Structure formats: structure tokens, C-alpha cells
Amino acid sequence: MPLSIIILAAGQGRRMKSSRPKVVHVLAGRPLLQHVVDSTRLLAPEQVMIVIGHQAEQVRQVMRGQELCFIDQPEQLGTGHAVAQCLGELDAGNDILVLVGDVPLIRAETLAQLVKHSSASAVGILSFEPVNAFGYGRIVRSEDGNVEAIVEHKDCSEAQLSIIESSSGIIYIRGDRVGELVSGLNNDNAQGEYYLTDVVSRAATSGEQVCAMICADADEVTGVNNQQQLARVETLYRARQAESLMDQGAKLYDPLRIDIRGELSVGSDVEIDINCVFEGLVSLGDRVRIGANCVIRNSTIAADSEIKPMTSIDEAIIGSHVSIGPFARVRPGTECADNAKIGNFVEIKKAYIGAGSKVNHLSYIGDTEMGKDVNIGAGTITCNYDGANKFKTIIEDGVFIGSDTQLVAPVKISRNATIGAGSTITRDTPADKLTLSRSKQLTMDNWTRPKKK
């Protein structure tokens, strides 16, 4: 049957102690709500509806640009009331799967299993067995194991409080029963709210089948209600990502000290040292080695390259057999061809570094097109900015730049040219020649060093 997804995201989240809605708080570089949406996409639903209320416009802005239907719930009168607001937009006859926007670790595979498990039932519940069931709605079963009700914690009897199996808040309702079950809810409970979980007892008392599938990994349904829980979920997410990388053959020097805030793909025999952060889309080729304390964002690093410790790489394309760092900064728009070398305390920005070229130490290369087999001496900078406009430096194949040189763009250093150390180059230089600019060296006999007063 066609499937519609409803994600509840209207709550204020007071315990977060934040001015932002709870569901827009960030886990691994993405909002909590985005994690839930991404998991549901793999089910190929016809609709994804987000119920919003508290600071609704902020949630809309964070989630903009996606095929989502936003449903307003100005008054938060409970989960059942939230789902009822969707009935007018719901495609007739669609099964619905209701999720919670603050449960970001739920896997698409688990959701798919729940839908399949529940297909013969009017209602299906994803349940779990927490270490401590305090605060959770309990799954009440008959003697033969059929689900009869979900009783919220505050409404539980002493006997019901001893039940361990609890509701995750994720519920499936078959399409032909959605309208009647949801619209018939009442608020006769301790909270005075319309509980979506009451559809279970309504269906059961009508003689319809209600099933519950226990989630194999209780961590998947961990909710986020405060900063401590957000930190715990972040830890669980990192551990999940680390396990996945090691399953692919990557060597992690310490699986507890890696942070993936996006998507990281790896080839074979990749090695990643401690405290590395990967943001956005990052791809590491075969045998790539990443040193300790590196930050890599939206970049591709080809096979056999080494990124040494304390290096930052942002929106760059790195070829094979490239060495970068330690303490290097590679900024957006940079491309390093095969066998290039970027050394310590070097900053590269919006530059092409040709095959076999070396920028070994203490240099800034920006807005530059560099050929192959170029050697850049220590302390060299491209002066690409005049205070108002940026200009380009062209360095052709085989050029040798002496230490402490300034290349004032726009300027072209022709092939196989040599630039003497300490030069300031303001005009194009000829090929195969030595060019330098220095004043005559003087010694002042009568000069004395100033003294502190």
C-alpha cells in the first residue's frame, strides 16, 4: 500500500534550555529532524508531513528546499491531536507511519521491518525494552500476547508500571482505519491530551489485530529532551559510524575519537588517527592516511595520499600520492595534482598545484595556477589582493622560487624561471632566466640599536 509519513515536530523542548526548537538542534552536522526525514526517504513514501508548532517558521527555514508538507499545530494538545491535523492533507487510503522528530537514530531498515510486520494489522507499534522504563508508555498485552493498549506512564497502575516493554512513539496505522481511529480520540487522561497511543485500545476493543515489534537495538529509539541526552545520542552516532568504517576495512586508531558530521566514504586500507573531524561529503581513496587532529570538509582525497597531523582541508580535490601538512590549511577551490606536496604552516586558497610541485613550508599561495615540478621556497606569498580586487598568479612548469619572495598579482612566472630569494616580483618574468629584485646591501657604521626608556 502507498505510505505517508507523519513526523511530530511541534513541541517546544523546554528542557533543552534553548531559544531554538528542539528538532533543529544539530547532531553530527545535521538537524535532529533531518536525520528522521532522511531515514524515511528510503521507504519511498508518497508524502512526508511535518507537524510544526513552536517556532514553526524557524523549522520551515531549516528544512527548506525539500519535498515536505508542513502542517501547523498552533495548540499542542497531544500526539493524537497533532496527527488529526494531517487528515485533511493525507492522501486517501494511504497507510501512515508516525515518527517523532527528536528520535534521530532510527534506521530505515527498522522502519521497513515495522511496516512489513504490521501489514496484516490495523495498528503496529515499534516497542523496545529500556534499562529504565520510567517515563515511557507501557505495552499492555493479553495473556495470549496480543497488544491491548499503550498506557502512558502517568496513567499506569502499579501492576502496569512493572511492565518493561515500552512504546517508542513510532506507530503504523493501516490506511482504511486511519480516519476513524484518529478522529475518535478523546482527552480523558491525566494530562488532558489527545494521545495517539489510544488508537491501540480503540482498535483492540473493536476486535482488530494490533501488533508490536520489539526494536532489536534500543539505542535506535533514544529520544533527545535535554543537552545531556543530545550528547549521549551524539556518542551513539559516532560509535555507529566508527563501526561502519571498520566494517569497510578502515583502521581507526581509536574508534571513540572520530567525529563524522556528514558522509564519509573510504577505500581499502585507509588509516585514520585520533580526533579527526569529517564534515559534509568526504571521500578517501585506497591507502589514504589521515594524521591526528585533522579537520576535513567536503573534499576528495585520492589513493596513497597522506594528510599529516593538525591539517585543515576544506572543499578541495586532492590527487594521489600527495602529502599535506603538518599544520597546513587548504581552503576552498584548491586542487592538488598527483605527487604534489604541501608542507607545514602552508596556506593554499583557490589554487591549482601541479603534479610534483612542492610548497614545503611557511607560505601562502592564493588565486594561483601552478604548473608541474615547481618548487616554492619558504616564506613565499602570492599577493593576490590589492584591498579591493583579487588577481591571479600564474607559475609555469619547472619554476624555482627562492625563499621570502613576494609575487604581486597579476603576474606570470614563465617556465623554468628562477626567482632569487628575497625578491618582490611585480612584472612577468621570462622563461629559463634568473630574475631577482634586491637593493644594495649596506652597513651603517654609526648606527646604534634603540634602548628601552
ABEGO torsion letter per residue (X at the ends): XBBBBBBBAABAGAAAGBABBAAABBBGGBBAAAAAAAAAAAAGBABBBBBBBBGAAAAAAAABGBBBBBBBBABBAEAAAAAAAAAAABBBGBBBBBBBAABAABBAAAAAAAAAAAAABABBBBBBBBABABGBBBBBBBAAGBBABBBBAAABBAAAAABABBBAGBBBBBAAAAAAAAAABBABBAAGBBBAAAAAAAAAAAGBBBBBBBBABAAAABBBABAAAAAAAAAAAAAAAAAAAAAAGBBBABAABBBBBEBBBBBBGBBBBBGBBBBEBBBBBBGBBBBBGBBBBGBBBBBGBBBBBGBBBBGBBBBBGBBBOBGBBBBBGBBBBBGBBBBBGBBBBGBBBBBGBBBABGBBBBGBBBBBGBBBBBGBBBBABAGABBBBBBBBBGBBBBBGBBBBOBBBBBBGBBBBBGBBBABBBBBGBBBBBBBBBBBBAABBBBBBX
